[in-house]
Amino acid sequence: MTDDIKENAANQIDLTADIARLDAELKSLREATRTAISDDDLGDLITQLEDMIPEGERAKLPTSGSREHQIFSRINAVLKTQKAPRVPETDTKRPALTTPSTDYTGLPAHARIAAGYGKA
């Protein structure tokens, strides 16, 4: 039985080398990801998000701190403005002061007579 145990131990694969290799690959992928997302890209994203926010709300946003914190706060502000109720624009034209004259020529005779009696 001890021979079987020794044989099984000899047949088991040493995973420490594979784990170390995978760990090194993960570290290199993390570094590649960090370099792919540069400060310029994050700055462009912040600028695009600020364009979606009303001017009054932009003053409240943080300008210091990490880029991720700034992006997160701007996303929240955009979502907040999207959920706000929209008020339609008020019609600012002046109303017409003269009433339009009604054209009675197309009406039948009894309707024209009735309209004439209604004005007096």
Contacts in CASP RR format, 6 or more apart in sequence:
PFRMAT RR
TARGET T0000
AUTHOR 0000-0000-0000
METHOD contacts of the structure
MODEL  1
MTDDIKENAANQIDLTADIARLDAELKSLREATRTAISDDDLGDLITQLE
DMIPEGERAKLPTSGSREHQIFSRINAVLKTQKAPRVPETDTKRPALTTP
STDYTGLPAHARIAAGYGKA
39 67 0 8 1.000
42 67 0 8 1.000
42 71 0 8 1.000
43 67 0 8 1.000
45 71 0 8 1.000
46 67 0 8 1.000
46 70 0 8 1.000
46 71 0 8 1.000
46 74 0 8 1.000
49 71 0 8 1.000
49 74 0 8 1.000
49 75 0 8 1.000
49 77 0 8 1.000
49 78 0 8 1.000
50 58 0 8 1.000
50 61 0 8 1.000
50 74 0 8 1.000
52 78 0 8 1.000
52 81 0 8 1.000
53 61 0 8 1.000
53 74 0 8 1.000
53 77 0 8 1.000
53 78 0 8 1.000
53 81 0 8 1.000
54 81 0 8 1.000
57 77 0 8 1.000
57 80 0 8 1.000
57 81 0 8 1.000
58 77 0 8 1.000
60 77 0 8 1.000
61 70 0 8 1.000
61 73 0 8 1.000
61 74 0 8 1.000
61 77 0 8 1.000
62 69 0 8 1.000
62 70 0 8 1.000
62 73 0 8 1.000
63 70 0 8 1.000
102 115 0 8 1.000
104 111 0 8 1.000
104 112 0 8 1.000
104 115 0 8 1.000
107 115 0 8 1.000
END
